[in-house]
Amino acid sequence: MSEKYVYHGMDITLDIYEKIGTVVEMIAAQENITFEEAYQWFAESRTYALLQNTNTLMWAESTEYIVDEYYRALGNECC
């Protein structure tokens, strides 16, 4: 991750990276897997792509909301 994220002229890169880290920690804990495994899962998800797109404002949501959205999206992929 070396991309810079800007929203309305403000650098929000650190905010997004911290949010990704916290989301991945929550997934790892819930799934009882390593941080690295959880990151791989999350990085391949639609939710991760939305989080990195500053126009979606996903980065402004709570980590709990993002984790819920991740699991909702997974559920929709299988059905």
MIDREN-625598 format. One line per field, with one value per atom (N, C-alpha, C): residue in one letter; atom name; x, y, z. Coordinates in Angstrom, 3 decimals, padded with zeros to 6 digits, always signed. Last residue first. Example, Ala and Ser with C-alpha at 12.3 -4.5 7.8 and 13.67 -1.06 7.14 Angstrom:
// MIDREN-625598
residu	[S S S A A A]
atome	[N CA C N CA C]
east	[+012.850 +013.670 +012.900 +013.190 +012.300 +013.200]
north	[-002.250 -001.060 +000.030 -005.690 -004.500 -003.300]
up	[+007.080 +007.140 +007.870 +007.800 +007.800 +007.800]
// end
This chain:
// MIDREN-625598
residu	[C C C C C C E E E N N N G G G L L L A A A R R R Y Y Y Y Y Y E E E D D D V V V I I I Y Y Y E E E T T T S S S E E E A A A W W W M M M L L L T T T N N N T T T N N N Q Q Q L L L L L L A A A Y Y Y T T T R R R S S S E E E A A A F F F W W W Q Q Q Y Y Y A A A E E E E E E F F F T T T I I I N N N E E E Q Q Q A A A A A A I I I M M M E E E V V V V V V T T T G G G I I I K K K E E E Y Y Y I I I D D D L L L T T T I I I D D D M M M G G G H H H Y Y Y V V V Y Y Y K K K E E E S S S M M M]
atome	[N CA C N CA C N CA C N CA C N CA C N CA C N CA C N CA C N CA C N CA C N CA C N CA C N CA C N CA C N CA C N CA C N CA C N CA C N CA C N CA C N CA C N CA C N CA C N CA C N CA C N CA C N CA C N CA C N CA C N CA C N CA C N CA C N CA C N CA C N CA C N CA C N CA C N CA C N CA C N CA C N CA C N CA C N CA C N CA C N CA C N CA C N CA C N CA C N CA C N CA C N CA C N CA C N CA C N CA C N CA C N CA C N CA C N CA C N CA C N CA C N CA C N CA C N CA C N CA C N CA C N CA C N CA C N CA C N CA C N CA C N CA C N CA C N CA C N CA C N CA C N CA C N CA C N CA C N CA C]
east	[-024.659 -026.067 -026.476 -022.109 -022.339 -023.733 -022.211 -021.413 -021.760 -023.647 -024.273 -023.527 -021.788 -023.051 -023.740 -019.913 -019.547 -020.797 -021.408 -020.956 -020.562 -021.655 -022.858 -022.490 -018.973 -019.682 -020.967 -018.511 -017.652 -018.389 -020.384 -020.523 -019.691 -019.263 -020.592 -020.806 -016.889 -016.827 -018.179 -018.014 -017.226 -017.106 -019.219 -020.036 -019.299 -016.935 -017.978 -018.866 -015.606 -015.010 -016.041 -017.819 -017.179 -016.578 -017.016 -017.887 -017.108 -015.242 -015.792 -016.714 -014.684 -013.610 -014.123 -016.869 -016.777 -015.733 -017.102 -017.171 -017.182 -016.690 -017.760 -018.043 -014.453 -015.764 -016.922 -012.213 -012.624 -014.002 -011.768 -012.325 -012.905 -011.141 -010.041 -010.513 -013.600 -012.912 -011.795 -014.108 -014.949 -014.277 -012.171 -012.117 -012.942 -013.164 -011.828 -011.697 -015.569 -015.588 -014.251 -014.799 -015.410 -015.400 -011.658 -013.099 -013.527 -009.037 -009.667 -011.156 -008.418 -007.854 -008.474 -009.580 -010.178 -009.700 -007.848 -009.284 -009.890 -005.407 -005.571 -007.048 -005.992 -005.698 -005.885 -006.266 -007.431 -007.214 -003.619 -004.687 -005.914 -002.375 -001.986 -003.054 -003.519 -003.723 -003.443 -004.850 -003.802 -004.195 -008.102 -007.016 -005.979 -010.746 -009.668 -008.550 -012.685 -012.459 -011.392 -012.539 -013.819 -013.632 -009.864 -010.380 -011.659 -009.802 -008.898 -009.421 -011.660 -011.927 -011.076 -010.281 -011.604 -011.966 -007.975 -007.864 -009.195 -009.169 -008.490 -008.320 -010.064 -011.026 -010.403 -007.603 -008.584 -009.617 -006.384 -005.756 -006.738 -008.210 -007.951 -007.354 -007.916 -009.219 -009.037 -005.286 -005.670 -006.990 -005.542 -004.663 -005.001 -007.331 -007.715 -006.844 -005.815 -007.144 -007.544 -003.595 -003.419 -004.757 -004.898 -004.189 -004.060 -006.122 -006.766 -006.105 -005.482 -004.828 -005.447 -007.884 -007.291 -006.687 -009.200 -007.930 -007.241 -011.392 -011.586 -010.317 -009.229 -010.654 -010.845 -006.754 -007.105 -008.610 -004.262 -005.700 -006.026 -001.577 -002.004 -003.485 -000.272 -001.080 -001.454 +000.950 +001.743 +000.997 +000.847 +000.000 +000.886]
north	[-016.428 -016.758 -016.297 -015.607 -017.071 -017.428 -012.874 -013.523 -014.999 -012.231 -011.990 -012.666 -012.824 -013.570 -013.410 -010.860 -012.269 -013.130 -008.578 -008.769 -010.228 -008.994 -008.928 -009.210 -008.837 -010.110 -010.121 -006.101 -007.160 -008.501 -004.866 -004.754 -005.832 -005.435 -005.935 -005.923 -003.950 -005.404 -006.030 -001.387 -001.923 -003.439 -001.113 -001.043 -001.686 -001.212 -002.226 -002.271 +001.106 -000.182 -001.306 +003.578 +002.904 +001.578 +005.591 +004.729 +004.104 +006.825 +007.625 +006.806 +005.077 +005.351 +006.138 +005.289 +004.121 +004.353 +007.264 +007.659 +006.477 +006.978 +006.174 +006.568 +008.478 +009.010 +008.226 +006.975 +008.035 +008.595 +003.725 +004.754 +005.854 +001.947 +002.686 +003.775 +000.835 +001.584 +002.437 -000.596 +000.560 +001.448 -002.598 -001.678 -000.427 -003.846 -003.241 -002.229 -004.826 -003.845 -003.124 -006.782 -005.570 -004.458 -008.367 -008.127 -006.819 -008.893 -009.421 -009.098 -007.936 -007.239 -007.698 -009.846 -008.517 -007.807 -012.038 -012.163 -010.792 -010.871 -011.449 -011.539 -010.226 -009.161 -009.672 -012.768 -011.884 -010.745 -013.631 -014.339 -013.448 -011.742 -011.850 -012.553 -012.278 -010.971 -011.049 -015.652 -014.647 -013.333 -016.475 -016.643 -015.556 -016.378 -017.106 -017.477 -014.752 -015.990 -016.883 -012.630 -013.309 -014.665 -011.843 -012.304 -013.113 -011.078 -012.126 -012.702 -008.984 -010.185 -011.347 -007.174 -007.669 -008.944 -006.696 -007.269 -007.864 -005.475 -006.763 -007.441 -003.095 -004.013 -005.403 -001.981 -002.326 -003.312 -001.592 -002.397 -002.867 +000.165 -001.159 -002.080 +002.401 +001.732 +000.320 +003.098 +002.690 +001.928 +003.778 +002.683 +002.185 +005.962 +004.759 +003.575 +007.787 +007.361 +006.053 +008.179 +007.529 +007.018 +009.513 +008.239 +007.500 +011.873 +010.939 +009.560 +015.119 +013.821 +012.915 +017.162 +016.684 +015.306 +017.796 +018.449 +018.011 +016.034 +017.484 +018.206 +013.551 +013.851 +015.333 +011.271 +012.667 +012.824 +008.926 +009.147 +010.577 +007.399 +008.515 +008.772 +004.072 +005.084 +006.180 +001.906 +003.137 +004.261 -001.184 +000.000 +001.239]
up	[-003.325 -003.625 -005.006 -002.772 -002.812 -003.272 -002.719 -003.760 -003.883 -000.451 -001.750 -002.890 +001.533 +001.471 +000.133 +001.021 +000.875 +000.737 +001.683 +000.287 +000.047 +004.431 +003.578 +002.127 +005.212 +005.343 +004.525 +004.582 +004.035 +004.073 +006.211 +004.758 +004.055 +008.712 +008.371 +006.856 +008.417 +008.601 +008.254 +008.219 +007.107 +007.209 +010.736 +009.527 +008.359 +012.345 +012.492 +011.250 +011.633 +011.287 +011.380 +010.215 +011.347 +010.887 +007.290 +008.095 +009.255 +005.684 +006.777 +007.686 +003.653 +004.624 +005.830 +002.008 +002.883 +003.973 +000.132 +001.544 +002.503 -002.527 -001.928 -000.484 -003.161 -003.534 -002.934 -002.542 -001.608 -001.927 -002.645 -003.519 -002.626 -000.660 -001.275 -002.233 -000.093 +000.954 +000.362 -002.423 -002.086 -001.050 -002.150 -003.292 -003.017 +000.152 +000.169 -000.970 -000.864 +000.222 +000.325 -002.622 -003.165 -002.116 -001.694 -001.611 -002.289 -001.392 -002.597 -002.669 +001.108 -000.056 -001.372 +002.808 +002.690 +001.429 +002.445 +002.201 +001.925 +003.228 +001.882 +001.524 +005.891 +004.930 +003.502 +006.976 +006.932 +005.940 +006.762 +006.057 +005.903 +008.445 +007.044 +006.219 +010.929 +010.317 +008.819 +011.010 +011.191 +010.517 +012.399 +011.436 +011.690 +013.467 +014.150 +013.168 +012.524 +011.783 +012.421 +014.324 +014.118 +013.445 +014.066 +015.353 +015.170 +011.351 +011.852 +013.166 +011.373 +010.575 +011.089 +013.031 +013.417 +012.659 +011.519 +012.869 +013.314 +009.292 +009.133 +010.493 +010.493 +009.867 +009.754 +011.212 +012.239 +011.705 +008.691 +009.728 +010.778 +007.445 +006.877 +007.945 +009.131 +009.027 +008.476 +008.616 +009.970 +009.949 +005.893 +006.301 +007.699 +006.087 +005.352 +005.771 +007.599 +008.046 +007.384 +005.952 +007.246 +007.781 +003.756 +003.594 +004.916 +003.408 +004.338 +004.284 +002.846 +002.782 +003.851 +001.284 +002.541 +002.335 -001.060 -000.781 +000.495 -000.989 -000.911 -000.473 -000.187 -000.286 -000.026 -001.182 -000.925 -001.114 -000.628 -000.747 -000.321 -002.248 -001.408 -001.681 -002.079 -002.729 -001.729 -001.092 -001.141 -001.838 +000.000 +000.000 +000.000]
// end
